[in-house]
Amino acid sequence: QQQVKQSPQSLIVQKGGIPIINCAYENTAFDYFPWYQQFPGKGPALLIAIRPDVSEKKEGRFTISFNKSAKQFSLHIMDSQPGDSATYFCAASLDTGTASKLTFGTGTRLQVTL
Amino acid sequence: EAGVTQFPSHSVIEKGQTVTLRCDPISGHDNLYWYRRVMGKEIKFLLHFVKESKQDESGMPNNRFLAERTGGTYSTLKVQPAELEDSGVYFCASSQMSSGANEQFFGPGTRLTVL
């Protein structure tokens, strides 16, 4: 049973567009929701993260929107650039105070074209 | 400061052989995690060390997998004997020992192919 569902599987947008990647989770005990960005040949790197006490968080061109009642969260990339082409993973974890494991979605391969 | 390093970057072995993967976490990070991504699927948790102790090994698929972290520094993950379904990319991650923020830093992964 997949606890974090991610869509779409792949996405192509033009430069300047706003790709949106969606995730839904099952476990209401999750309270930390990071997004990771992965370039080919590299490991995933933390991009931005949110906790459920806020509905939105912005860092530069990246925004997370969080809907606790719907158990959904999404990543928006404003003014997307070709350099944003990568695989994006949403994740969730329990904040047990002992640095618990991450539960990932299946990933979205984003391509930003010129 | 060096990031998380993993060795080898690629490994191709025959079914039934043994492979050992190594992870060197960021210096000073007490938490060390192993994850695996099978092609096209999610990155799945395997286990979590705090220093040299196994905190959570609920994701280990079966007893063909053995992870160690002697001395609380680097870790090894041994697969013996390897099966076809063990193919995938194995990631190691580390984080500081603290509550709250849980930023895990990932290595580049080891791509394992079992033929």
Chai-1 contact restraints between the chains, C-beta under 6 A:
chainA,res_idxA,chainB,res_idxB,connection_type,confidence,min_distance_angstrom,max_distance_angstrom,comment,restraint_id
A,Y32,B,N102,contact,1.0,0.0,6.0,A-B,restraint_1
A,K42,B,P108,contact,1.0,0.0,6.0,A-B,restraint_2
A,G43,B,F91,contact,1.0,0.0,6.0,A-B,restraint_3
A,G43,B,F106,contact,1.0,0.0,6.0,A-B,restraint_4
A,G43,B,G107,contact,1.0,0.0,6.0,A-B,restraint_5
A,G43,B,P108,contact,1.0,0.0,6.0,A-B,restraint_6
A,G43,B,G109,contact,1.0,0.0,6.0,A-B,restraint_7
A,P44,B,F106,contact,1.0,0.0,6.0,A-B,restraint_8
A,L46,B,E103,contact,1.0,0.0,6.0,A-B,restraint_9
A,S93,B,N102,contact,1.0,0.0,6.0,A-B,restraint_10
A,G97,B,S99,contact,1.0,0.0,6.0,A-B,restraint_11
A,A99,B,N31,contact,1.0,0.0,6.0,A-B,restraint_12
A,A99,B,S95,contact,1.0,0.0,6.0,A-B,restraint_13
A,A99,B,N102,contact,1.0,0.0,6.0,A-B,restraint_14
A,K101,B,F45,contact,1.0,0.0,6.0,A-B,restraint_15
A,K101,B,H48,contact,1.0,0.0,6.0,A-B,restraint_16
A,F104,B,E42,contact,1.0,0.0,6.0,A-B,restraint_17
A,F104,B,I43,contact,1.0,0.0,6.0,A-B,restraint_18
A,G105,B,E42,contact,1.0,0.0,6.0,A-B,restraint_19
A,T106,B,K41,contact,1.0,0.0,6.0,A-B,restraint_20
A,T106,B,E42,contact,1.0,0.0,6.0,A-B,restraint_21
